[in-house]
Amino acid sequence: MEKIYLSYNPYTKDRCLKIGSEILSPEQTVNIIGPEGRELSEWIDNFFEKIHQYCNDSFDVYFSGIHRDYEFAEDALTKFKNRHTEAEGSGLHADKVVYSKDSLVELKKIFEKMQQETPFEQLKSEEVTNLFKKAVNSEFEMAVVATMSSGKSTLINSILGREILPARNEATTAKIAKIYDIDGAEHFSAKCFRGTGKDKEEIDTADPVTTDDMNRFNDNPDTTEIDIFGDIVGISSNSIRLVLMDTPGTNNSRTMDHYRETMDLLKKDYKPMIIYVLNGTQLETNDDSALLREVSEIIRNGNRQSRDRFIFILNKADEFDADKGETVARKIDDVKKYLSQKHGIDNPRVFPASARLAKQIRQVLSNDPALTSKEKRELNANMGYFIDEPSMHFNQFADFLSPQTKLEFQSKISEVEKNQDEYAMTLFYSGIPSIEYAISEYLSKYAIPAKISEAVSSFKGKIDALNIEAEENCALENNVKELELRASQLSEIKEVLSKGDKAKSLKDAIKSASSEKDRKEKFAQAREKLFGKVQELIGNKAKEKVSPSLAEAYVETINATIPPLFAEFLSEIKKVTNEIFVKQVSSYVEQYRKYVEDLVGDLGYNTPPEAIFGTNARIDLSSAMNCLNEYSQTETIEVFDHYRSTSKWWNPLSWGSKKAVYRTETETFVNFKEFLEDLVQPKIDDFLISVRNETFSKAEKEEEAFKNAFIVKLDEIDSSMKEKIAMQQEILSDQEKLKYMIADNKEKLKWINDFKQSLDSILDI
C-alpha cells in the first residue's frame, strides 16, 4: 500500500505532494492535482482518481492543512470509494490538521507595513491598494427567509438584542431590510431608500431607529430597501463585515424581485448562509416549495460547504404540548422527514429555538425601553420553567457544531450554570446562542479563510513576479553569457513592439472574440430547465373540463408558483451571464500573457454589480388570470335521480328488479386547457423573449465596452514596455549603472525574503 503525503495551505494555495519518500516536482504535482492557485475543494475529487491511477493499488493519504479541507477530503474519498469498490482499503489520515484562524487583522497590518517600507513602487500603486481593500472589506451577506407566521422578525430581533423589526404579518411586508454589523455601535440607526443599484436614493432616516420608524418605512410605497446599522453582538464576526438580510416572505407575490434577491444569494460563488425559519406547527405549506427545491438541488450537487451554509430554525419550540406527545425531539424528526421526503434535503441541520424568550432576555440586559411590562411578566414566568425543565434546554440539540466549537459552547454554559446566572442560563437554553455559534463557526470555517486567501492573492502574485525579476537581474552579475542573452532578448522585443504586428494581431483577436455562442447555449439550458418545472406544474392541469372551483384553485396555485420559478430563472441567467463575461475577460488576459510572458503584474477586472435586467424581466399573470370566466361553458347533462321498480307480480323472474331514472340539468365547466394555451403560455413566451433580448443586449454592450477598455489598456502597457526596454538597454550598456542595478536588486531580494517570512508567519497553518 502506497503512502501519500498531501499538504495544502488555503491562504496561499500552496500545496506539496509526496509519494513515499519522494517529493514530487511542481510539474508532477500539476499532472496529479492540476494548475496552481485553485481551492482544494475544486480539485480534491479528481485527486483520489489520479492517485489511484498512479498507484494502481490501495493507498493511504496523510493530510496536513485546516480541518475544513480535511472534511472536504473525507467527502471526496467517500465518493471515490463508492465508484471504486476495489480501493476499499484506501484511507485518509490527519497528519497535521488544525482549525482555521482569523489572520485578517494581522494581514491588514503587514500590508500597511509593506506599502510603507517596500522599495517597489508597483506595490504602492492605487490598483494594489484598491484590490486589497476590496478583498478585506467586502461584505458577507446572509439571508433570513421564512414560512408564514414563523416568527422571523422576532428571531432577527433576538439576534440584534433589540425590538427593531416590527412583528407584522409577512404577507404585508414587501421591503428588504439589510442589517450591517458595526462592532462597538451603541445603538441602531437606519436609512430608507427607493430604487436599486446606481438609482438608489435615500428618502428617510432614523437615528436611533425604533419599530415606529420601521413601520413608517414599510408603509411608504416608495420604499424598496431599508439599511440598518448597529452591533450584532451575538455573532462573532470580528474582522469580517456581516450583513444580515431580512427578506419578505416567499409567499408574497408582490415581492418577486425580493424573492430573486434570495435566489441570487443562493447562487453566489462565495456561498453565503441561508437561515430558514420554520413554523413547527404548520410545516405542510406550498409557500416555500420553490426555494426549498433550489436548496435541495444545491446541496445534492455541492460539497460539504453547500450543506453547511443552510440552517433550519424550528422556532416557537416552547409552544409544543408535551402532554400530546409534541416533544421537541419528535418535532425535529418531523422537520427532518418533511425536508427529506417532500423536498429531498437529507440530513438538514435543524435547531429548535424560542426567539421570543431570547429577545426579551436581551432587552432586559440592554435596558431596551421597547420591552413592555406584560412582556417582563411573561419572561419571569417562563424563565423558571426553562431552567427547571431539562426538555426545554434547546442547547442540547446543537449537535451539528464542530468538536472545537461545541467544547467552547459547553464551557460557556457550564460557567453560567456554575454562577447561577438565570438570565444567561435561560438565554443559552432558548436555542438562539446555538444558532449564533453555528453562524460564527461558518464564518470562521469558510468566509474568513476565503477572504484571507483573496487578500493575499491581491498582492502576492505581484511580489512573486518582482522576486523573479530581481533574481534574473542579479543573475547578470559577472555573467557575460547572460548579459549577451539579455541584450539580444531586449533587441528582439523592441523590434516586435516597434513593428506592432503581434499587438495588432492580439487586438484583432480580441475585437473578433464573442461570447454569443456561450450565452445562447446557457440560455437554452436554463430555459429548458424552466420549461420542465412549468410543465410539471401546469401539465396535469391542462384539461378540457374542469369545475369552476377547481379552476380557481388551479389559478391560485399557478399564480403562487410561477413567479418564484421565474425569479429562480432570472437569478440563473444573471449568474451564467456574469460567468460567461468573466470567462471571456479571462481569455483576453490569457491571450495577452501569451503575447508577452515577462510582463510584471496583471490586469484586474471587476464585473459590474448592477442588475442586468430591466422592467421586462418580470412576468405578470394577473391580467390573464382575471379572464378565467371567459372560458366557462355550460352543457346539458343527465344526472341520476332515483331508481324505479320494474318488478311484475306475475313474473317471478322480475321480482326485485329496478331501473335508474335520470333528470336533465345544466353544468358549468371551464376549458382549462384552452385557457392555458390562449392566455398563460403566451405570457410565458413573451416573458422569455423579453428576458433574452434584454440579457443579450446588455451582455453585448458590456462585452464591447470591456473590449474597448482592454485595448486602451494594451496601448498603455505597450508604451510602458517600450520605456522599460529602453531603460534596461541603457543600463546594460553602462557598467556603473549595471553594478548599481544589481546591488539595488540584491537589496530588493532581501526585502522580499524578509517580507515573505513575515507573511508566512501569520499564514502558517
BAFIFI-140335 format. One line per 4 residues: number of its first residue (from 1); for each residue x, y, z of C-alpha. Coordinates in steps of 0.25 Angstrom, whole numbers, plus 5000, padded with zeros to 4 digits. Example, Ala and Ser with C-alpha at 12.3 -4.5 7.8 and 13.67 -1.06 7.14 Angstrom:
2
1	5049/4982/5031 | 5055/4996/5029 $
This chain:
765
1	5000/5000/5000 | 5006/5013/4996 | 5007/5025/5006 | 5003/5038/5000 $
5	5006/5051/5008 | 4998/5064/5004 | 4999/5077/5010 | 4991/5090/5006 $
9	4990/5104/5011 | 4977/5110/5008 | 4982/5124/5010 | 4993/5124/5000 $
13	4988/5112/4992 | 5002/5106/4993 | 5002/5090/4992 | 5012/5080/4994 $
17	5011/5065/4989 | 5020/5054/4994 | 5018/5039/4990 | 5026/5030/4999 $
21	5039/5038/5001 | 5039/5045/4988 | 5034/5060/4988 | 5028/5062/4974 $
25	5033/5073/4966 | 5023/5085/4962 | 5021/5079/4948 | 5018/5065/4954 $
29	5009/5072/4964 | 5001/5079/4953 | 4999/5066/4946 | 4992/5060/4958 $
33	4986/5072/4965 | 4984/5082/4953 | 4988/5096/4951 | 4993/5105/4963 $
37	4985/5115/4970 | 4972/5107/4972 | 4964/5104/4984 | 4965/5090/4990 $
41	4950/5088/4988 | 4952/5090/4973 | 4962/5078/4971 | 4961/5068/4983 $
45	4950/5059/4976 | 4959/5057/4964 | 4972/5056/4973 | 4968/5042/4978 $
49	4965/5037/4964 | 4979/5042/4959 | 4985/5035/4972 | 4978/5022/4969 $
53	4983/5023/4954 | 4997/5026/4959 | 4998/5015/4970 | 4989/5005/4963 $
57	4987/4999/4977 | 4981/5004/4990 | 4987/5016/4997 | 4987/5023/5010 $
61	4987/5039/5009 | 4993/5046/5021 | 4987/5061/5020 | 4993/5074/5026 $
65	4984/5086/5026 | 4972/5092/5032 | 4960/5084/5038 | 4951/5089/5027 $
69	4959/5084/5016 | 4961/5071/5023 | 4946/5069/5023 | 4945/5072/5008 $
73	4956/5061/5006 | 4947/5052/5015 | 4935/5054/5006 | 4943/5053/4993 $
77	4949/5039/4998 | 4935/5034/5001 | 4931/5038/4987 | 4943/5031/4981 $
81	4941/5018/4989 | 4926/5018/4984 | 4932/5018/4970 | 4943/5008/4973 $
85	4940/4996/4981 | 4954/4990/4979 | 4960/5002/4986 | 4952/4999/4999 $
89	4965/4998/5007 | 4970/5012/5004 | 4969/5022/5015 | 4971/5037/5019 $
93	4978/5041/5032 | 4980/5054/5039 | 4995/5057/5039 | 4995/5071/5044 $
97	4981/5077/5043 | 4977/5089/5051 | 4965/5099/5051 | 4966/5111/5043 $
101	4970/5124/5050 | 4966/5138/5047 | 4978/5146/5042 | 4971/5157/5035 $
105	4975/5167/5045 | 4990/5163/5045 | 4989/5163/5030 | 4984/5177/5029 $
109	4996/5182/5038 | 5006/5174/5029 | 5000/5180/5017 | 5001/5194/5022 $
113	5015/5192/5027 | 5018/5186/5013 | 5013/5199/5006 | 5021/5208/5016 $
117	5034/5200/5014 | 5035/5194/5001 | 5045/5198/4991 | 5036/5195/4979 $
121	5027/5206/4975 | 5018/5196/4968 | 5013/5191/4982 | 5009/5205/4986 $
125	5000/5207/4974 | 4986/5210/4975 | 4982/5198/4968 | 4989/5189/4978 $
129	4983/5197/4990 | 4969/5196/4984 | 4969/5181/4981 | 4974/5178/4995 $
133	4964/5187/5002 | 4953/5181/4993 | 4957/5167/4998 | 4957/5170/5013 $
137	4946/5180/5014 | 4935/5173/5005 | 4923/5169/5012 | 4918/5155/5015 $
141	4903/5154/5013 | 4893/5144/5020 | 4878/5143/5017 | 4867/5140/5027 $
145	4855/5134/5020 | 4843/5128/5026 | 4829/5122/5024 | 4817/5129/5029 $
149	4815/5132/5044 | 4829/5126/5047 | 4833/5138/5056 | 4844/5142/5046 $
153	4845/5157/5051 | 4845/5152/5065 | 4857/5143/5062 | 4865/5154/5056 $
157	4861/5164/5068 | 4866/5153/5077 | 4880/5153/5070 | 4880/5168/5070 $
161	4876/5168/5085 | 4866/5180/5082 | 4852/5182/5077 | 4855/5188/5063 $
165	4848/5180/5053 | 4833/5180/5054 | 4826/5167/5056 | 4816/5169/5045 $
169	4809/5159/5036 | 4819/5154/5026 | 4809/5155/5015 | 4808/5171/5017 $
173	4823/5173/5018 | 4829/5176/5004 | 4842/5182/5007 | 4856/5177/5009 $
177	4864/5180/5021 | 4879/5179/5022 | 4885/5180/5035 | 4900/5184/5035 $
181	4909/5179/5047 | 4916/5191/5053 | 4925/5186/5064 | 4924/5195/5076 $
185	4912/5203/5072 | 4904/5207/5084 | 4890/5207/5077 | 4884/5204/5063 $
189	4881/5214/5052 | 4874/5213/5039 | 4873/5219/5025 | 4861/5217/5016 $
193	4863/5216/5000 | 4856/5216/4988 | 4861/5210/4975 | 4872/5200/4973 $
197	4887/5200/4968 | 4892/5213/4963 | 4878/5219/4964 | 4877/5216/4979 $
201	4872/5229/4986 | 4871/5232/5001 | 4858/5237/5005 | 4857/5235/5020 $
205	4866/5233/5032 | 4865/5230/5047 | 4876/5230/5058 | 4873/5223/5067 $
209	4863/5215/5059 | 4850/5209/5066 | 4839/5200/5062 | 4831/5212/5059 $
213	4841/5217/5049 | 4842/5203/5043 | 4826/5203/5041 | 4827/5217/5035 $
217	4838/5212/5025 | 4830/5199/5022 | 4817/5207/5020 | 4824/5217/5010 $
221	4820/5211/4996 | 4833/5217/4990 | 4842/5209/5000 | 4850/5198/4993 $
225	4861/5195/5003 | 4864/5199/5018 | 4878/5199/5023 | 4880/5197/5038 $
229	4894/5199/5045 | 4898/5194/5058 | 4905/5184/5066 | 4900/5169/5064 $
233	4906/5165/5078 | 4902/5150/5077 | 4910/5147/5065 | 4925/5147/5066 $
237	4929/5153/5052 | 4942/5160/5057 | 4949/5165/5044 | 4938/5162/5035 $
241	4926/5171/5032 | 4914/5163/5033 | 4901/5167/5026 | 4888/5161/5031 $
245	4877/5161/5021 | 4863/5160/5025 | 4855/5156/5012 | 4840/5157/5011 $
249	4832/5144/5012 | 4834/5135/5000 | 4818/5135/4999 | 4818/5149/4996 $
253	4815/5150/4981 | 4817/5165/4981 | 4832/5164/4984 | 4837/5154/4974 $
257	4849/5164/4972 | 4852/5162/4986 | 4850/5147/4984 | 4860/5148/4973 $
261	4870/5154/4983 | 4869/5142/4991 | 4871/5133/4979 | 4883/5142/4975 $
265	4889/5139/4989 | 4887/5124/4987 | 4895/5125/4974 | 4907/5134/4979 $
269	4921/5127/4978 | 4925/5130/4992 | 4913/5122/4997 | 4906/5132/5007 $
273	4898/5126/5018 | 4883/5124/5018 | 4875/5123/5031 | 4862/5117/5028 $
277	4851/5119/5039 | 4840/5109/5040 | 4827/5109/5048 | 4827/5095/5054 $
281	4812/5095/5055 | 4810/5098/5040 | 4820/5090/5033 | 4812/5086/5021 $
285	4811/5098/5012 | 4814/5101/4998 | 4819/5115/5001 | 4833/5110/5001 $
289	4833/5099/4991 | 4841/5107/4980 | 4852/5112/4990 | 4854/5098/4997 $
293	4854/5091/4983 | 4866/5100/4979 | 4873/5098/4993 | 4871/5083/4991 $
297	4878/5084/4977 | 4890/5092/4983 | 4892/5082/4994 | 4891/5070/4985 $
301	4901/5076/4975 | 4911/5082/4984 | 4921/5079/4995 | 4920/5080/5010 $
305	4920/5095/5010 | 4908/5095/5001 | 4901/5087/5012 | 4907/5095/5024 $
309	4902/5108/5018 | 4887/5105/5021 | 4882/5104/5035 | 4867/5102/5038 $
313	4861/5108/5051 | 4849/5101/5057 | 4844/5114/5064 | 4833/5114/5075 $
317	4839/5101/5080 | 4834/5105/5094 | 4819/5104/5089 | 4819/5089/5087 $
321	4809/5082/5096 | 4817/5070/5103 | 4805/5064/5108 | 4800/5062/5094 $
325	4814/5055/5090 | 4819/5068/5084 | 4833/5067/5089 | 4844/5076/5083 $
329	4852/5063/5079 | 4840/5058/5072 | 4837/5071/5065 | 4851/5072/5060 $
333	4849/5058/5054 | 4836/5063/5047 | 4844/5074/5041 | 4855/5065/5036 $
337	4845/5056/5030 | 4837/5067/5024 | 4850/5073/5018 | 4855/5060/5013 $
341	4843/5053/5008 | 4836/5065/5002 | 4848/5073/4997 | 4860/5063/4996 $
345	4868/5071/5007 | 4875/5060/5014 | 4881/5061/5028 | 4877/5076/5030 $
349	4883/5084/5041 | 4871/5087/5050 | 4872/5096/5062 | 4860/5098/5072 $
353	4858/5111/5078 | 4849/5121/5085 | 4853/5134/5079 | 4843/5142/5087 $
357	4849/5138/5100 | 4863/5141/5096 | 4859/5154/5090 | 4852/5158/5104 $
361	4865/5154/5112 | 4874/5162/5103 | 4864/5174/5104 | 4865/5173/5119 $
365	4880/5172/5119 | 4881/5184/5109 | 4870/5193/5117 | 4862/5193/5104 $
369	4850/5203/5106 | 4842/5195/5096 | 4840/5184/5106 | 4826/5185/5112 $
373	4822/5181/5126 | 4814/5170/5121 | 4826/5164/5113 | 4834/5165/5126 $
377	4824/5157/5134 | 4823/5147/5123 | 4838/5146/5123 | 4839/5144/5138 $
381	4828/5133/5137 | 4836/5126/5126 | 4850/5126/5132 | 4847/5117/5143 $
385	4841/5107/5134 | 4852/5107/5124 | 4863/5106/5136 | 4855/5094/5143 $
389	4851/5086/5131 | 4862/5079/5124 | 4854/5076/5112 | 4854/5091/5110 $
393	4869/5092/5109 | 4869/5094/5094 | 4885/5096/5094 | 4885/5080/5095 $
397	4881/5079/5081 | 4893/5087/5075 | 4900/5074/5071 | 4904/5080/5057 $
401	4915/5088/5063 | 4929/5084/5062 | 4936/5078/5074 | 4944/5090/5076 $
405	4932/5100/5075 | 4924/5090/5084 | 4935/5090/5094 | 4935/5105/5095 $
409	4920/5106/5095 | 4918/5096/5106 | 4929/5103/5114 | 4921/5116/5114 $
413	4908/5109/5118 | 4916/5102/5130 | 4921/5115/5134 | 4907/5122/5135 $
417	4901/5110/5141 | 4912/5110/5152 | 4909/5124/5155 | 4894/5122/5155 $
421	4892/5134/5145 | 4878/5131/5142 | 4877/5141/5130 | 4889/5135/5124 $
425	4885/5121/5126 | 4871/5123/5120 | 4877/5130/5108 | 4886/5118/5105 $
429	4874/5109/5107 | 4866/5117/5098 | 4874/5112/5086 | 4877/5125/5080 $
433	4892/5125/5084 | 4893/5111/5078 | 4889/5117/5065 | 4899/5129/5067 $
437	4910/5119/5069 | 4907/5111/5057 | 4907/5124/5049 | 4920/5129/5055 $
441	4926/5115/5052 | 4922/5116/5037 | 4929/5130/5036 | 4942/5125/5043 $
445	4941/5112/5035 | 4938/5117/5021 | 4937/5132/5020 | 4950/5137/5027 $
449	4959/5127/5020 | 4953/5131/5007 | 4955/5146/5010 | 4970/5144/5015 $
453	4973/5136/5002 | 4967/5147/4993 | 4974/5158/5001 | 4988/5150/5000 $
457	4985/5148/4985 | 4983/5163/4983 | 4998/5165/4984 | 5005/5152/4985 $
461	5005/5150/4970 | 5012/5163/4968 | 5022/5160/4979 | 5025/5147/4972 $
465	5027/5154/4959 | 5036/5165/4965 | 5044/5154/4972 | 5046/5147/4959 $
469	5051/5160/4952 | 5060/5163/4963 | 5066/5149/4963 | 5068/5150/4948 $
473	5075/5163/4949 | 5084/5158/4960 | 5088/5146/4951 | 5094/5156/4941 $
477	5106/5159/4951 | 5119/5155/4945 | 5112/5146/4935 | 5116/5151/4921 $
481	5107/5140/4914 | 5095/5144/4922 | 5097/5159/4919 | 5099/5156/4904 $
485	5086/5147/4904 | 5078/5158/4911 | 5083/5169/4902 | 5079/5160/4890 $
489	5065/5158/4896 | 5063/5173/4898 | 5066/5176/4884 | 5056/5165/4879 $
493	5045/5170/4888 | 5048/5184/4884 | 5047/5181/4869 | 5034/5173/4871 $
497	5028/5185/4879 | 5032/5195/4868 | 5026/5187/4857 | 5013/5185/4865 $
501	5009/5173/4857 | 5007/5164/4869 | 5000/5175/4876 | 4991/5177/4864 $
505	4988/5162/4863 | 4985/5162/4878 | 4975/5174/4877 | 4968/5168/4865 $
509	4966/5154/4872 | 4960/5162/4884 | 4951/5170/4875 | 4946/5158/4867 $
513	4944/5149/4880 | 4930/5147/4884 | 4923/5140/4895 | 4909/5140/4888 $
517	4910/5125/4886 | 4912/5122/4901 | 4901/5132/4904 | 4891/5124/4895 $
521	4895/5111/4900 | 4894/5115/4914 | 4881/5122/4912 | 4875/5110/4905 $
525	4879/5101/4916 | 4873/5110/4927 | 4860/5111/4918 | 4859/5096/4917 $
529	4860/5094/4932 | 4850/5105/4934 | 4840/5098/4924 | 4842/5085/4931 $
533	4837/5092/4944 | 4826/5099/4938 | 4821/5087/4930 | 4822/5079/4944 $
537	4813/5090/4950 | 4803/5092/4939 | 4803/5079/4931 | 4793/5071/4939 $
541	4784/5083/4939 | 4782/5084/4924 | 4769/5078/4924 | 4757/5082/4915 $
545	4746/5081/4926 | 4749/5086/4940 | 4739/5091/4950 | 4740/5106/4953 $
549	4744/5104/4967 | 4755/5094/4963 | 4759/5104/4952 | 4760/5115/4962 $
553	4769/5106/4971 | 4778/5103/4959 | 4779/5118/4956 | 4783/5121/4971 $
557	4794/5110/4970 | 4799/5115/4957 | 4799/5130/4962 | 4807/5126/4974 $
561	4817/5117/4968 | 4820/5122/4954 | 4826/5135/4959 | 4836/5128/4968 $
565	4840/5119/4957 | 4843/5131/4948 | 4850/5138/4959 | 4859/5126/4960 $
569	4861/5126/4945 | 4865/5141/4945 | 4875/5138/4956 | 4881/5127/4948 $
573	4882/5135/4935 | 4889/5146/4943 | 4899/5137/4949 | 4903/5130/4936 $
577	4903/5143/4929 | 4913/5148/4939 | 4921/5135/4938 | 4922/5136/4923 $
581	4927/5150/4924 | 4938/5147/4934 | 4941/5135/4925 | 4943/5144/4913 $
585	4951/5154/4921 | 4960/5143/4926 | 4962/5139/4911 | 4967/5153/4907 $
589	4976/5153/4919 | 4982/5139/4915 | 4984/5144/4901 | 4992/5156/4906 $
593	5000/5147/4915 | 5004/5139/4903 | 5007/5151/4895 | 5018/5155/4906 $
597	5021/5146/4917 | 5031/5155/4924 | 5021/5166/4928 | 5021/5169/4942 $
601	5007/5170/4949 | 4994/5167/4944 | 4981/5173/4939 | 4970/5173/4949 $
605	4955/5173/4945 | 4942/5175/4952 | 4929/5170/4948 | 4919/5182/4949 $
609	4910/5180/4961 | 4897/5186/4955 | 4886/5177/4951 | 4885/5173/4936 $
613	4870/5172/4935 | 4861/5184/4933 | 4846/5184/4935 | 4843/5174/4925 $
617	4850/5164/4934 | 4837/5161/4941 | 4825/5152/4938 | 4811/5157/4941 $
621	4799/5147/4940 | 4789/5155/4947 | 4782/5160/4934 | 4782/5146/4929 $
625	4776/5140/4942 | 4765/5151/4942 | 4760/5145/4929 | 4756/5131/4934 $
629	4741/5133/4933 | 4742/5135/4918 | 4746/5120/4917 | 4734/5116/4925 $
633	4723/5108/4918 | 4710/5101/4921 | 4704/5088/4915 | 4692/5079/4918 $
637	4695/5066/4925 | 4687/5055/4931 | 4688/5053/4946 | 4683/5041/4953 $
641	4671/5044/4961 | 4665/5031/4967 | 4662/5016/4964 | 4649/5012/4959 $
645	4644/4998/4962 | 4641/4989/4949 | 4636/4977/4957 | 4624/4970/4952 $
649	4615/4962/4961 | 4612/4952/4951 | 4627/4950/4947 | 4635/4943/4958 $
653	4648/4946/4950 | 4646/4961/4950 | 4644/4962/4965 | 4654/4972/4971 $
657	4658/4978/4958 | 4659/4993/4957 | 4663/5004/4946 | 4671/5017/4948 $
661	4663/5029/4946 | 4671/5042/4941 | 4667/5056/4941 | 4673/5067/4932 $
665	4682/5078/4938 | 4692/5089/4933 | 4706/5088/4937 | 4717/5099/4937 $
669	4731/5096/4934 | 4744/5102/4930 | 4752/5098/4918 | 4765/5100/4926 $
673	4774/5094/4914 | 4769/5105/4905 | 4771/5115/4916 | 4785/5111/4918 $
677	4788/5111/4903 | 4782/5124/4900 | 4786/5133/4912 | 4796/5127/4921 $
681	4806/5121/4911 | 4807/5133/4902 | 4810/5141/4915 | 4822/5131/4918 $
685	4827/5132/4903 | 4827/5147/4903 | 4834/5147/4917 | 4845/5138/4911 $
689	4847/5147/4899 | 4848/5160/4906 | 4858/5154/4916 | 4866/5148/4905 $
693	4866/5161/4897 | 4869/5169/4910 | 4880/5160/4914 | 4887/5158/4901 $
697	4886/5173/4898 | 4893/5177/4911 | 4903/5166/4911 | 4907/5170/4897 $
701	4909/5185/4901 | 4916/5181/4913 | 4926/5172/4905 | 4928/5183/4895 $
705	4931/5193/4906 | 4941/5184/4912 | 4948/5181/4899 | 4950/5195/4896 $
709	4955/5198/4910 | 4964/5186/4909 | 4970/5191/4896 | 4973/5204/4902 $
713	4980/5197/4914 | 4988/5189/4904 | 4993/5202/4897 | 4997/5208/4911 $
717	5005/5195/4914 | 5011/5195/4901 | 5016/5209/4903 | 5021/5206/4917 $
721	5029/5193/4912 | 5036/5201/4901 | 5041/5211/4912 | 5045/5199/4921 $
725	5053/5193/4910 | 5060/5206/4906 | 5063/5207/4921 | 5069/5193/4922 $
729	5077/5195/4909 | 5083/5207/4915 | 5087/5200/4928 | 5093/5188/4920 $
733	5102/5198/4912 | 5107/5205/4925 | 5115/5197/4934 | 5113/5206/4946 $
737	5098/5206/4944 | 5098/5191/4943 | 5106/5190/4956 | 5096/5199/4963 $
741	5084/5192/4957 | 5090/5178/4962 | 5093/5184/4976 | 5079/5190/4977 $
745	5073/5177/4973 | 5080/5170/4983 | 5075/5179/4994 | 5061/5177/4988 $
749	5062/5162/4988 | 5066/5163/5003 | 5053/5171/5006 | 5045/5161/4998 $
753	5051/5150/5006 | 5048/5157/5019 | 5034/5161/5015 | 5031/5146/5011 $
757	5036/5141/5025 | 5027/5151/5032 | 5015/5147/5023 | 5018/5132/5025 $
761	5018/5134/5040 | 5003/5139/5040 | 4998/5130/5029 | 5005/5117/5034 $
765	4996/5106/5038 $
